[in-house]
Amino acid sequence: MMKSTRREEKLTRCSVRECKILKTISTLVLVLAAGSSAFAGISIGINGNIGSGIGSVRTGEYEETYGGTDSNLNMTGGFSLAAQFAFGSGANSFIIRPEAGMLFNNGVGNGFHFTYEDQTLGTANDSDCSISVTTVELPVLFGMETTLNGCKLDYYIGPYLSIPVAGTVTTDSGTSQLKRGVPVFGATAGITGNLKAGPGAFVFDMRYLFDFAATKMEVADTDDTVSLYARRNIIVSAGYKLNF
């Protein structure tokens, strides 16, 4: 009971800290948007996402916990909503783009191995394992928008908060549900192409995700907290945005 209480207190402290940092970032975005005398416009859009499966999930903590490597990164899918604020005039503008979205099937597939000594996933021996996690993604992006041959290109970088909300771990002995994930900070960089169409534009985006720490969740059957993966992968998306 005391072990469970300490774990809950630790998760609560992490959640409060992440919320404070996210609130600070949001406040900065609002101040910059409200205080700029060169506000050029706002656009709101929706994207559908797919993960390329190109990347790695290896970290020091990951290898220490499981003693193995993996090359079978999951293909992910999802969606996101974005509001982009542009500042400046002429061919180049400074942009701020807060987003909110979801990614499904984060993790690794069969071929991921963990050792006999690791009992946190309920294994009795070496085993193949697949991990699938759904996350809420909250990035705040900063960059430049430039016009090239009639097409607008956005170059950006920024932090994000990834919140695991549900998941499964499948081993030789069966499937376990995952719950109560610890939010993870990361950084992303990428490029967006905007092709004007009607009142808005079709958008094509490619970005690289770099988690600063391994995603951790509780196994529902045992209440043990396990380190699952740390993303180092590419996400490609397409969608449409309206310009105001």
Sequence and secondary structure as in RCSB ss.txt:
>XXXX:A:sequence
MMKSTRREEKLTRCSVRECKILKTISTLVLVLAAGSSAFAGISIGINGNIGSGIGSVRTGEYEETYGGTDSNLNM
TGGFSLAAQFAFGSGANSFIIRPEAGMLFNNGVGNGFHFTYEDQTLGTANDSDCSISVTTVELPVLFGMETTLNG
CKLDYYIGPYLSIPVAGTVTTDSGTSQLKRGVPVFGATAGITGNLKAGPGAFVFDMRYLFDFAATKMEVADTDDT
VSLYARRNIIVSAGYKLNF
>XXXX:A:secstr
 HHHHHHHHHHHHHHHHHHHHHHHHHHHHHHHHHH TTEEEEEEEEEEEEEEEEEE   HHHHHHH      B  
 EEEEEEEEEEE STTEEEEEEEEEEEEEEESB TTEEE TT  TT  SS EEEEEEEEEEEEEEEEEEEEEETT
EEEEEEEEEEEEEEEEEEEEETTEEEEEEEEE EEEEEEEEEEEEEETTEEEEEEEEEEEESS EEEEETTT  E
EEEE  EEEEEEEEEEEE 
